């Protein structure tokens, strides 16, 4: 059974954000061990894409829910 609640996207975003923060810290301290272009494509682009997917997932989750908990199905 697969429930697509967005939790997986949130965990992936947290992991990618931690890795990005590590690489930014290393770069600011002058201890970067890979070239900037590679770091950009391998670390920051996936983090950004994951953030966009997470935000879209959350937006669709919130917009599909109703405030009062009732469905919009026709009765009759």
SEROKOL-258207 format. One line per field, with one value per atom (N, C-alpha, C): y, z, x; residue in one letter; atom name. Coordinates in steps of 0.05 Angstrom, whole numbers, padded with zeros to 5 digits, always signed. Layout:
BEGIN
y	[Y;...];
z	[Z;...];
x	[X;...];
kero	[A;...];
drendren	[CA;...];
***
This chain:
BEGIN
y	[-00024;+00000;+00025;+00043;+00067;+00092;+00107;+00132;+00155;+00172;+00194;+00219;+00222;+00244;+00268;+00264;+00286;+00283;+00263;+00259;+00251;+00235;+00226;+00250;+00268;+00292;+00310;+00312;+00328;+00317;+00290;+00278;+00281;+00278;+00281;+00310;+00329;+00357;+00363;+00352;+00356;+00345;+00322;+00310;+00327;+00334;+00350;+00378;+00389;+00415;+00413;+00391;+00387;+00384;+00369;+00365;+00392;+00407;+00433;+00452;+00452;+00469;+00461;+00435;+00426;+00436;+00434;+00443;+00473;+00488;+00517;+00525;+00511;+00517;+00511;+00489;+00482;+00503;+00512;+00532;+00558;+00567;+00592;+00591;+00568;+00565;+00561;+00558;+00555;+00527;+00507;+00479;+00463;+00477;+00463;+00443;+00419;+00398;+00390;+00403;+00398;+00425;+00424;+00449;+00459;+00485;+00499;+00488;+00483;+00474;+00447;+00429;+00402;+00404;+00420;+00424;+00436;+00454;+00466;+00445;+00429;+00410;+00385;+00377;+00353;+00358;+00381;+00387;+00407;+00430;+00451;+00449;+00439;+00436;+00415;+00391;+00372;+00382;+00398;+00409;+00428;+00445;+00464;+00450;+00429;+00414;+00399;+00389;+00376;+00396;+00420;+00441;+00448;+00451;+00457;+00435;+00410;+00387;+00386;+00391;+00390;+00412;+00436;+00458;+00452;+00441;+00434;+00412;+00393;+00371;+00381;+00399;+00410;+00427;+00442;+00459;+00443;+00421;+00404;+00389;+00382;+00369;+00388;+00413;+00432;+00441;+00443;+00452;+00431;+00405;+00384;+00379;+00388;+00385;+00407;+00401;+00420;+00429;+00454;+00465;+00451;+00444;+00432;+00402;+00390;+00361;+00347;+00362;+00349;+00348;+00328;+00326;+00343;+00347;+00363;+00346;+00321;+00303;+00311;+00307;+00313;+00293;+00302;+00284;+00285;+00263;+00264;+00245];
z	[+00000;+00000;+00000;-00018;-00020;-00015;+00005;+00010;+00003;-00014;-00024;-00008;+00016;+00033;+00032;+00020;+00020;+00041;+00059;+00080;+00069;+00048;+00035;+00023;+00011;-00001;+00021;+00043;+00066;+00077;+00080;+00090;+00070;+00044;+00023;+00023;+00026;+00027;+00051;+00074;+00098;+00094;+00082;+00077;+00057;+00035;+00015;+00025;+00042;+00054;+00073;+00088;+00105;+00089;+00068;+00051;+00038;+00029;+00017;+00037;+00062;+00082;+00088;+00088;+00092;+00070;+00045;+00023;+00023;+00030;+00031;+00054;+00076;+00099;+00091;+00078;+00068;+00049;+00030;+00011;+00024;+00044;+00057;+00075;+00085;+00101;+00084;+00058;+00040;+00038;+00046;+00045;+00024;+00003;-00018;-00033;-00037;-00049;-00077;-00086;-00114;-00128;-00154;-00169;-00167;-00170;-00166;-00185;-00210;-00229;-00221;-00213;-00205;-00179;-00161;-00136;-00142;-00160;-00167;-00179;-00198;-00211;-00194;-00177;-00161;-00134;-00123;-00096;-00097;-00109;-00106;-00125;-00149;-00168;-00157;-00149;-00137;-00113;-00096;-00072;-00081;-00100;-00110;-00123;-00139;-00151;-00130;-00110;-00088;-00073;-00069;-00055;-00071;-00098;-00115;-00114;-00116;-00116;-00089;-00067;-00041;-00038;-00047;-00045;-00062;-00086;-00103;-00091;-00079;-00065;-00042;-00026;-00003;-00012;-00034;-00044;-00054;-00068;-00078;-00055;-00034;-00011;+00004;+00008;+00022;+00006;-00020;-00036;-00040;-00038;-00041;-00015;+00007;+00033;+00036;+00052;+00056;+00085;+00091;+00117;+00137;+00129;+00148;+00147;+00130;+00130;+00113;+00100;+00084;+00055;+00041;+00013;-00004;-00029;-00047;-00065;-00058;-00074;-00074;-00096;-00098;-00083;-00069;-00054;-00067;-00075;-00087;-00108];
x	[+00017;+00000;+00018;+00012;+00028;+00010;+00017;+00003;+00022;+00013;+00030;+00022;+00032;+00024;+00043;+00066;+00085;+00106;+00103;+00122;+00150;+00149;+00174;+00189;+00173;+00185;+00197;+00184;+00194;+00220;+00221;+00246;+00269;+00263;+00283;+00293;+00275;+00282;+00300;+00294;+00310;+00338;+00341;+00367;+00383;+00370;+00384;+00391;+00375;+00381;+00405;+00407;+00430;+00456;+00454;+00478;+00486;+00466;+00472;+00484;+00474;+00486;+00515;+00520;+00548;+00566;+00557;+00574;+00578;+00557;+00559;+00579;+00577;+00595;+00624;+00628;+00656;+00666;+00648;+00657;+00663;+00647;+00652;+00677;+00684;+00708;+00733;+00729;+00752;+00762;+00745;+00754;+00738;+00729;+00714;+00732;+00722;+00739;+00730;+00708;+00700;+00696;+00695;+00693;+00664;+00661;+00635;+00613;+00619;+00599;+00588;+00606;+00597;+00580;+00589;+00574;+00546;+00544;+00519;+00500;+00510;+00493;+00486;+00504;+00499;+00486;+00490;+00480;+00456;+00460;+00440;+00416;+00420;+00398;+00378;+00388;+00368;+00354;+00368;+00355;+00333;+00338;+00318;+00294;+00300;+00278;+00261;+00274;+00259;+00242;+00252;+00237;+00212;+00215;+00193;+00172;+00181;+00163;+00149;+00163;+00151;+00130;+00136;+00117;+00092;+00096;+00073;+00056;+00070;+00056;+00039;+00051;+00037;+00013;+00017;-00004;-00028;-00022;-00044;-00057;-00042;-00053;-00072;-00063;-00079;-00104;-00101;-00123;-00144;-00136;-00156;-00172;-00161;-00176;-00197;-00217;-00238;-00237;-00245;-00243;-00261;-00285;-00304;-00304;-00287;-00285;-00306;-00324;-00345;-00336;-00346;-00339;-00358;-00350;-00366;-00383;-00387;-00403;-00432;-00445;-00474;-00490;-00509;-00527;-00554;-00564;-00590;-00595];
kero	[X;X;X;X;X;X;X;X;X;X;X;X;X;X;X;X;X;X;X;X;X;X;X;X;X;X;X;X;X;X;X;X;X;X;X;X;X;X;X;X;X;X;X;X;X;X;X;X;X;X;X;X;X;X;X;X;X;X;X;X;X;X;X;X;X;X;X;X;X;X;X;X;X;X;X;X;X;X;X;X;X;X;X;X;X;X;X;X;X;X;X;X;X;X;X;X;X;X;X;X;X;X;X;X;X;X;X;X;X;X;X;X;X;X;X;X;X;X;X;X;X;X;X;X;X;X;X;X;X;X;X;X;X;X;X;X;X;X;X;X;X;X;X;X;X;X;X;X;X;X;X;X;X;X;X;X;X;X;X;X;X;X;X;X;X;X;X;X;X;X;X;X;X;X;X;X;X;X;X;X;X;X;X;X;X;X;X;X;X;X;X;X;X;X;X;X;X;X;X;X;X;X;X;X;X;X;X;X;X;X;X;X;X;X;X;X;X;X;X;X;X;X;X;X;X;X;X;X];
drendren	[N;CA;C;N;CA;C;N;CA;C;N;CA;C;N;CA;C;N;CA;C;N;CA;C;N;CA;C;N;CA;C;N;CA;C;N;CA;C;N;CA;C;N;CA;C;N;CA;C;N;CA;C;N;CA;C;N;CA;C;N;CA;C;N;CA;C;N;CA;C;N;CA;C;N;CA;C;N;CA;C;N;CA;C;N;CA;C;N;CA;C;N;CA;C;N;CA;C;N;CA;C;N;CA;C;N;CA;C;N;CA;C;N;CA;C;N;CA;C;N;CA;C;N;CA;C;N;CA;C;N;CA;C;N;CA;C;N;CA;C;N;CA;C;N;CA;C;N;CA;C;N;CA;C;N;CA;C;N;CA;C;N;CA;C;N;CA;C;N;CA;C;N;CA;C;N;CA;C;N;CA;C;N;CA;C;N;CA;C;N;CA;C;N;CA;C;N;CA;C;N;CA;C;N;CA;C;N;CA;C;N;CA;C;N;CA;C;N;CA;C;N;CA;C;N;CA;C;N;CA;C;N;CA;C;N;CA;C;N;CA;C;N;CA;C;N;CA;C;N;CA;C;N;CA;C;N;CA;C;N;CA;C;N;CA;C];
***
